[in-house]
């Protein structure tokens, strides 16, 4: 379902200052930006942006003889230039970046005699720094502490790291930092309820890097409330009116069964005892959220959840990476020589199922530009219920709590919008 109401008013590009790495000059291109898009995604470890520039040339400061020249050659722009950007929406929310964005590439240039049109793609400084760094040292203890150490040592900008339980020891093996943190996210479990809530996300927003528990993110109170009412008028108690929405993906029973969303079986082999274990994980129809509130679940026919639809296997790393060094390490191994380094039995399958459930339902929503919204935020949406009469009642199935999986803020001289990809793991509103 989709509909379109009145377009939003244009935003205000207050600053778009690009600094040359070659000449040391800087130029504010805010007057030549005809479109700017900024992106965040909980599945991406870096933020990106794209600008369309119309360049009619400029004259260097103090240069009164030479004619105006194009920015690309006269500044010049060759990649890696820091760009300080500030954009404001109509609500006074500013989109700005403490560490700036950096030019990744110049593309699709359309040169002319009087003006040039080209695209500039931007990424965060951390995106490029990640290519220059490697994780080499040994780590002991909780995964959340490993992530803090990796990110703070290399980048220093961390927005939020949820605490984890269980210890996991490993050696970096020259992996890149972002790859290492993403790999650790798949093994992490929150500091409570071990074995029932596995699954973390590693991503970046404009404020920094995040290492978050999926379930803890869904338990946040909504930061915004949106409503779709076909009138274009904002109703009391809501932050914005939804201009359009579409259901991008709904329950796909066959795909979910293939991924083992409802029922999976794991076989674990212990090389120390030369034994194996079989454990079955079955979809739980209800789960408790913050303050004991229940989330309504997908009404999947029981006959499709009775038998495993995905098989997985894992070899326990028994005796690997004991704590300490030298004789201390040997003593640690002797005291727990039958214990695996990674508790795959209680986390691996739960983590896989949690990632699959997270994207069971995805809705794309467009609202007037609101630059305060970031990836990972939780919002509450109200959609109308389709009936043969006037649509006055809210739909209890599609409405409710969603997490912002991705966000795109778009600004042009004519209008400005925010487009959100919202996800959740079940139909129905939060109960209680």
HELIX and SHEET records of a PDB file:
HELIX    1   1 UNK A   30  UNK A   32  5                                   3    
HELIX    2   2 UNK A   71  UNK A   74  1                                   4    
HELIX    3   3 UNK A  125  UNK A  129  1                                   5    
HELIX    4   4 UNK A  130  UNK A  132  5                                   3    
HELIX    5   5 UNK A  143  UNK A  154  1                                  12    
HELIX    6   6 UNK A  177  UNK A  185  1                                   9    
HELIX    7   7 UNK A  214  UNK A  218  1                                   5    
HELIX    8   8 UNK A  253  UNK A  259  1                                   7    
HELIX    9   9 UNK A  290  UNK A  292  5                                   3    
HELIX   10  10 UNK A  302  UNK A  304  5                                   3    
HELIX   11  11 UNK A  326  UNK A  335  1                                  10    
HELIX   12  12 UNK A  344  UNK A  358  1                                  15    
SHEET    1   A 4 UNK A  26  UNK A  28  0                                        
SHEET    2   A 4 UNK A  12  UNK A  19 -1                                        
SHEET    3   A 4 UNK A  82  UNK A  88 -1                                        
SHEET    4   A 4 UNK A  94  UNK A  96 -1                                        
SHEET    1   B13 UNK A  26  UNK A  28  0                                        
SHEET    2   B13 UNK A  12  UNK A  19 -1                                        
SHEET    3   B13 UNK A  82  UNK A  88 -1                                        
SHEET    4   B13 UNK A 101  UNK A 110 -1                                        
SHEET    5   B13 UNK A 116  UNK A 123 -1                                        
SHEET    6   B13 UNK A  48  UNK A  55 -1                                        
SHEET    7   B13 UNK A  33  UNK A  41 -1                                        
SHEET    8   B13 UNK A 400  UNK A 412 -1                                        
SHEET    9   B13 UNK A 378  UNK A 382 -1                                        
SHEET   10   B13 UNK A 224  UNK A 227  1                                        
SHEET   11   B13 UNK A 240  UNK A 249  1                                        
SHEET   12   B13 UNK A 361  UNK A 368 -1                                        
SHEET   13   B13 UNK A 416  UNK A 424 -1                                        
SHEET    1   C 2 UNK A 138  UNK A 139  0                                        
SHEET    2   C 2 UNK A 170  UNK A 171 -1                                        
SHEET    1   D 3 UNK A 158  UNK A 161  0                                        
SHEET    2   D 3 UNK A 208  UNK A 213  1                                        
SHEET    3   D 3 UNK A 200  UNK A 205 -1                                        
SHEET    1   E 3 UNK A 275  UNK A 282  0                                        
SHEET    2   E 3 UNK A 263  UNK A 270 -1                                        
SHEET    3   E 3 UNK A 310  UNK A 315  1                                        
SHEET    1   F 2 UNK A 287  UNK A 288  0                                        
SHEET    2   F 2 UNK A 294  UNK A 295 -1                                        
END                                                                             
